[in-house]
Amino acid sequence: MIPVAFDYQRAASIDDAIAKLAASDGGKVIAGGHSLVPLMKLRLSEPGTLVDISRIPGLSVIREAVGLIEIGATTTHNDIASSKLLRDKCPMIAEAAAEIGDPQVRNRGTIGGSIAHADPAADFPAVVLALDADIVLKGPNGSRTVKASAFFRGFYDVDLAHGELIVGIHFTPVKAAAYAKLHQRASHYAIVGVAAALDVKGGVIQAARIGITGATTHAMRLSGVEQALAGKKADGIAAAAASAANEVTDVSADLHASEDYRRAMIPVFVKRAVEKALARA
């Protein structure tokens, strides 16, 4: 299909983008476009104006500062997947990026767009949940920071007001972390995807953060599994993972997988992610 007519504007800075959005009638931000353009072609989204932020200086960056990793909103999946800093300090996020879509998608799609769009089967939402990341936003009323655990609220629903932009994602790097995904073969979207980040001492899990995607209406933390993993060694992972499916009350069903199949796969991929994360400790 063909999208409705729209005005295209390229922003020169973050403040310029915010001003252009404020002056538009229902304007939308675009960077890579892999989330928004398909919706526009189906006329599920009909913005009157597209504000392109892809060339704003400083928004495509991966750096470490004061013990935190900072990733700019327009950083592409490929840049994240190939980052030596991330592969050394926090390999989970690099590996998750490498599993997104195909080379075309990875070279154009951006982490900010993926998180803002919050597709129920996207990979990055589960990863930033497990990393307990801060989502840094800027809009007409200034800057604010939202925890990933509060950002994803429901089906394509995030804590992002009209006129606000995601400018970056900040988190403490975790080496003992891993992502395990059962993917749909054509799109590589997650049928079930699980991100696990662990605090481990002497082979014992002191604390865990588990993010899940693909299985329900939006990415979420599995707090019950997190509590069950505390104090466990490798031989206790299977029992803790077994309870995972019970935490997801609204399991999705579609042409790719039934509710029963997804529910059966949730503990399998929780176990895989946690075991891989523990092996890295």
HELIX and SHEET records of a PDB file:
HELIX    1   1 ILE A   14  ALA A   23  1                                  10    
HELIX    2   2 LEU A   36  LYS A   41  1                                   6    
HELIX    3   3 HIS A   77  ALA A   81  1                                   5    
HELIX    4   4 LYS A   84  LYS A   89  1                                   6    
HELIX    5   5 PRO A   91  ALA A   98  1                                   8    
HELIX    6   6 PRO A  103  ARG A  108  1                                   6    
HELIX    7   7 ILE A  111  HIS A  117  1                                   7    
HELIX    8   8 PHE A  124  ALA A  130  1                                   7    
HELIX    9   9 ALA A  148  PHE A  151  1                                   4    
HELIX   10  10 SER A  223  LEU A  229  1                                   7    
HELIX   11  11 ALA A  234  GLY A  236  5                                   3    
HELIX   12  12 ILE A  237  ALA A  242  1                                   6    
HELIX   13  13 ALA A  244  GLU A  247  1                                   4    
HELIX   14  14 GLU A  259  ALA A  279  1                                  21    
SHEET    1   A 3 ASP A   7  ARG A  10  0                                        
SHEET    2   A 3 THR A  49  ASP A  52  1                                        
SHEET    3   A 3 LYS A  28  ILE A  30  1                                        
SHEET    1   B 5 ILE A  62  ALA A  65  0                                        
SHEET    2   B 5 LEU A  68  GLY A  72 -1                                        
SHEET    3   B 5 LEU A 165  PHE A 171 -1                                        
SHEET    4   B 5 ASP A 134  GLY A 139 -1                                        
SHEET    5   B 5 GLY A 142  LYS A 147 -1                                        
SHEET    1   C 2 PHE A 152  GLY A 154  0                                        
SHEET    2   C 2 ASP A 157  VAL A 158 -1                                        
SHEET    1   D 4 ALA A 177  HIS A 183  0                                        
SHEET    2   D 4 ALA A 190  LYS A 201 -1                                        
SHEET    3   D 4 VAL A 204  THR A 213 -1                                        
SHEET    4   D 4 MET A 220  ARG A 221 -1                                        
END                                                                             
